[in-house]
């Protein structure tokens, strides 16, 4: 990590990320409620569950905040978490270095530029009771820069048109716009686990126009629980997804049905190219939605809810030893070896065992990544299309007289 830089932000003690308040119309869920205004109230009917990915992300943000506080010579105590492994240490170092590089960039044009970290940003002048927390906010010259750490690796997040980042920027403008002449907003998504650094820029005027024309009317509907349900990719993390009729209609629109509108499974060779393309394009989301519906139905059934034509039964069970130590002693006493042969640790386990740098030093020359299996994906996928072997590109034509 870089050198210590004197802080120009208030030296306050950090607040545990998991203990922070959350707005009904939060910035992090803005992509959803801007498109489907009834979603917040429908989600509020369901318990706010967590996941290992969410816990890992919270731990990464707390560690990243600690490292920035160190670099800014601010009061801090290194947080403790089972998630704080060497890999997370490396990625949060990268994040902290990137934020400090952004600060240096701002100070190249304005020596008085300053960095504020984990600041509560209030945008309630546009969104009722709207607020969020900005990971890193830099003000320098006429430019406001916001850097947001995304620790997930499943979905690449873009800063371009990102409503969460724009709402953070609106909150920052509300706080600092009367003091500084901010003309440009620069938004940066830093997603180190997949090497994604996404940047978007917008003028302050364009941002306020978007707030009035797009956000305010949607927020007024959302806070009242009004508007029409609308399905889309923003449904991915919606807690109401399993019960949403709009999403069900969207999913079944791509599923072939019989004359009685019962889901059918015709042979693929009986489908048109357009039908196959549509089904393959939506297959991933359809599988996720089906799993979500099944999980929801199972949870409800175990609490006594009855569904027509369904019943709750005991599922398949796998035999287990009651005490592995006793099993091992008993088998050894019988003159047999109870242990399976030793195996070399897999790459992921070996990396954790040795540490990333030591793994590369010792075993870098022994790691081979074979070509991946072909996958059929939408044209919007960023991966380049495979060039398949054909007679035209494999063989050279024979020229006369050769």
Beta strands, then each sheet from edge to edge (+ up, - down):
strand 1: 114-122
strand 2: 131-140
strand 3: 143-149
strand 4: 184-191
strand 5: 196-203
sheet 1: 1+ 2- 3+ 4+ 5-
end
